Amino acid sequence: MANLKDSLKETFDITDLGIPTRIVGIEITKTADSLTISQPLYIESILWKHKMEDANPVSTPLDPNHKLVPNSEQQEPNRSNAYAVNRLAAYTANPSLEHYGAAKRLLRYIKGTK
């Protein structure tokens, strides 16, 4: 039985470039027992954009002892990476300083994961 690569070669004119190491900015690292994907350059660009490239990393994306609540003050929305992003996204229409602080913590966490 032919493998997928051989079947594709029979139908299409393709070139085998080997095992990929980068696809659309995602770095791929394969070892004997794992496959890791990462985006360190993208993380660096996000940190630089928000002037947080020198921030100290943290071990968790959100402070587990701090509950986010809706902002009680009405503000114009500011139009200017999973669970933490989803939680923060719920407050994008009317963020408070507390929400900005949580977003900065998330960026510090991402810095530590790159």
C-alpha positions, 0 to 999 in steps of 0.5 A: 500500500502506498503512503500519502506522499507517494499517492500525492506524487502520482497525482500532483507535481510536488517537491518534498522539502523534508521535515518543516522547521517553520511555517507562517512564522510558527517554529516547529521543533521535533525530537524523538519524543515530542513535537513543539510549536512556538512563535517567539518572534510574534511574542517579541513583537507583541511585547515591543508594541506594548512597551513590555519587552523588559517586563519580568515574567510571571508563572500564571496568565491570571492572578488566581486570587484576583476576580475580574468584575465588569467596570462600573464606570462608563468609558469609551472603548479603546480601539487601539494569545485561551482562557485568560484572553477569553476572560479579558475579552469579556471586558474589552468594551469597557475596561478598567485599570484592573483589566489593563493590569490583568492584560499586562500580567498576561503579556508578562506570562507570555514573555516567560513562555517564549 
